[in-house]
Amino acid sequence: MNKDSEETKNMFTMERDFMVKGYGFEVWFDAHEATHVPPALHTEAMRCGAVAMDAKNVAHIERKTPRLPEVQGEKRAQTITRAMDQLVADNTRLAFGADGLPTTKAIFRLTGIDLERNERDAIWQVRAKKLAAAADPNSNTTVTDPDEPETQAPTAPKKKGARRSK
């Protein structure tokens, strides 16, 4: 690492006088002056309008990924499943929603595939069934394609028995 990038590491500027607080830190920005910002406050400082002097050394700046051609069919489902597996392995808090499923945004960041929640839910269910079947080889669980309509097994009629009197 050269001397210039070391001097500008964690340095931000802002167009106005402003204070950023969080995680036990307070950083005061004077307009148009370089200010050192602890890594824990990088995201908050950028939300308030601060600009990193050396963007390569700021951990929280999202890198733009080039848009890939849309993948279709079985390859699409496999790619999304691999991304889900990677997100589960990484186990980052922001990659999952309140429902416990990976967010479509997190999947998009890994794959470049823009998908709807219903497609994500269907692929997640198939993935979960495959994992359950792999974990218990003696179970009678069958893995179905999310595009196929599900059929239910006929249920036995209820037995009529003794009833309470009114």
Order of alpha helices (4+ residues) and beta strands (2+ residues): alpha-beta-beta-beta-beta-alpha-beta-alpha-alpha-alpha
